[in-house]
Amino acid sequence: MAKPNYQYGKRQRELKKAQQQEEKRQKKLARNAPAEESPPDSPDQNPEQES
C-alpha cells in the first residue's frame, strides 16, 4: 500500500491560500482605485509632464 504524500497536499493548500489572498488583494485595489482617482492630479504625482 502506498503511503500518502502529505507534503504535496500541504503545498497545494498553501498555493490555493496564496491565490485566494492575491485575488482578495486585487479586489481591494479595484474597489479603492476609483476613490483614489477622484482627487485632482498634483504636479508632484506626474513629474514627467513638467516641460
LINKAGI-V174911 format. One record per backbone hydrogen bond with DSSP energy under -1.0 kcal/mol. CO is the residue of the C=O (numbers start at 0). NH is the residue of the N-H. E is the energy in kcal/mol with one decimal. If there is no record, write none. Layout:
BEGIN
co=CO nh=NH e=E
co=CO nh=NH e=E
END
This chain:
BEGIN
co=3 nh=5 e=-1.1
co=4 nh=8 e=-1.4
co=5 nh=9 e=-2.4
co=6 nh=10 e=-2.5
co=7 nh=11 e=-2.3
co=8 nh=12 e=-2.1
co=9 nh=13 e=-2.4
co=10 nh=14 e=-2.6
co=11 nh=15 e=-2.3
co=12 nh=16 e=-2.5
co=13 nh=17 e=-2.5
co=14 nh=18 e=-2.3
co=15 nh=19 e=-2.2
co=16 nh=20 e=-2.3
co=17 nh=21 e=-2.1
co=18 nh=22 e=-2.3
co=19 nh=23 e=-2.3
co=20 nh=24 e=-2.3
co=21 nh=25 e=-2.4
co=22 nh=26 e=-2.2
co=23 nh=27 e=-2.2
co=24 nh=28 e=-2.4
co=25 nh=29 e=-2.5
co=26 nh=30 e=-2.3
co=27 nh=31 e=-2.3
co=28 nh=32 e=-1.9
co=31 nh=35 e=-1.6
co=32 nh=36 e=-1.6
co=41 nh=44 e=-1.0
co=45 nh=48 e=-1.2
co=46 nh=49 e=-1.2
END
